[in-house]
Amino acid sequence: MDVGCGFGGTLASIGAQRSGVSLTGVNIDHRQLTRAARLTKTTRAGNTLAWLCADACALPLADAVCDVVLAVECIFHFPDRRRFFAEAWRVLKPGGRLALSDFVPVGVLLPATAAAGLWPGSRGFYGKVDMRCTARRYAKLAAEAGFVPSFDRDITRHTLPTYPFLRRLSPRLGNLRLSATMETLFAELASRLGLLRYRILAFRKPGD
């Protein structure tokens, strides 16, 4: 299950590489799901693909029904990371895995995230975001939910080429131009200084 699946790109990639898998894309915005359903096709025999309009922190699913839960570059939009971790634990089968990617700040950056408007309730170009979850906080959230850490990789350097592209895009954004420029510059500077790290994290639910 891909939570916060956007237009379905991650599921399309999985469906093209794996066969005999049941894929579900979850998004709170039905418009994105409509587009995802139009754009995304499974290309391997035996795959199934479904779309679910739902809140990642209140999933309308039974307990222990998923092998893997993904949250790719979306968890900073969720209203409560603790609730999401609890929901992921609930819907995962024993031995299942939660994998996510996120911008993870070092502690010294936290006051600056508030100054840049990157705190709960801010609504700039990137929407409502919360970029305050440090590595220590993630470890605590996982432990509280019952997860065991299984993977942690910093891929910040691979994300840096994205920022020049975003800067070139901002002049086309009309009223959002200033917000887009300032938020992008902040994230780029913090990333290049090593204060904002882009990490892939995975956790396992103990069991069979």
Residue pairs with C-beta under 8 A, 6 or more apart in sequence:
1 23
1 24
1 25
1 26
1 66
1 68
1 69
1 70
1 91
2 8
2 10
2 11
2 23
2 24
2 25
2 26
2 70
2 71
2 72
3 26
3 56
3 59
3 69
3 70
3 71
3 74
3 84
3 88
4 26
4 27
4 28
4 56
4 71
4 72
4 73
4 74
4 75
4 77
4 78
5 11
5 25
5 26
5 27
5 32
5 33
5 36
5 51
6 27
6 32
6 36
6 74
7 32
7 35
7 36
7 39
7 40
8 25
8 36
8 37
8 39
8 40
9 40
10 70
10 72
11 23
11 25
11 36
11 40
11 49
12 39
12 40
12 41
14 21
14 23
15 21
15 23
15 40
15 41
15 42
15 43
15 44
15 47
15 49
16 42
16 43
16 44
17 44
18 44
18 47
19 44
19 45
19 46
19 47
20 44
20 45
20 46
20 47
21 44
21 46
21 47
21 48
22 47
22 48
22 50
23 42
23 47
23 48
23 49
23 50
24 49
24 50
24 51
24 52
24 66
25 33
25 36
25 40
25 49
25 50
25 51
25 52
26 51
26 52
26 53
26 54
26 56
26 59
27 33
27 36
27 51
27 52
27 53
27 54
28 53
28 54
28 55
28 56
29 53
30 53
33 51
33 52
33 53
36 51
37 51
40 49
41 49
42 48
42 49
52 60
54 60
56 71
56 74
56 78
56 84
56 87
57 78
57 79
57 80
57 83
57 84
57 87
58 83
58 87
59 87
59 90
59 91
61 91
62 91
63 90
63 91
64 90
64 91
64 92
64 93
64 94
64 96
65 91
65 93
66 91
66 92
66 93
66 96
67 92
67 93
67 96
67 97
68 92
68 96
68 97
68 98
68 99
69 88
69 91
69 92
69 96
69 97
69 98
69 99
70 99
70 100
71 78
71 84
71 88
71 98
71 99
71 100
71 101
72 100
72 101
73 101
73 102
75 81
75 84
75 100
75 102
75 133
76 102
76 103
76 129
76 130
76 131
76 133
77 127
77 128
77 129
78 84
78 130
79 120
81 130
81 133
81 141
82 141
82 144
82 145
85 98
85 141
85 142
85 144
85 145
85 147
86 145
88 98
88 145
89 98
89 145
89 146
89 147
89 205
92 98
92 205
93 205
93 207
94 205
94 206
94 207
94 208
95 204
95 205
95 206
95 207
95 208
96 204
96 205
96 207
97 150
97 202
97 203
97 204
97 205
98 147
98 202
98 203
98 204
98 205
99 151
99 200
99 201
99 202
99 203
100 200
100 201
100 202
101 198
101 199
101 200
101 201
102 133
102 138
102 198
102 199
102 201
103 131
103 187
103 191
103 196
103 197
103 198
104 133
104 134
104 135
104 138
104 196
104 197
104 198
104 199
105 113
105 131
105 132
105 133
105 134
105 190
105 195
105 196
105 197
106 134
106 194
106 195
106 196
106 197
107 134
107 136
108 195
109 190
109 195
109 196
110 132
110 134
112 186
112 190
112 195
113 119
113 131
113 132
116 182
116 183
116 186
117 124
117 182
117 183
118 129
118 130
118 131
118 132
118 183
118 186
119 129
119 130
119 131
119 132
120 128
120 130
121 128
122 128
122 129
124 176
124 179
124 180
124 182
124 183
125 173
125 176
125 179
125 180
125 183
125 184
126 183
131 196
133 141
135 152
135 199
138 201
139 149
142 148
142 149
142 203
146 205
146 206
147 203
147 204
147 205
148 203
148 204
148 205
148 206
149 201
149 202
149 203
149 204
150 202
150 203
150 204
151 200
151 201
151 202
152 199
152 200
152 201
152 202
153 199
153 200
154 197
154 198
154 199
155 198
155 199
155 200
156 191
156 194
156 196
156 197
156 198
156 199
158 198
159 191
159 198
160 188
160 191
160 192
163 184
163 187
163 188
163 191
166 180
166 184
167 181
167 184
167 185
169 180
170 177
170 180
170 181
170 184
171 177
173 180
187 196
190 196
191 197
191 198
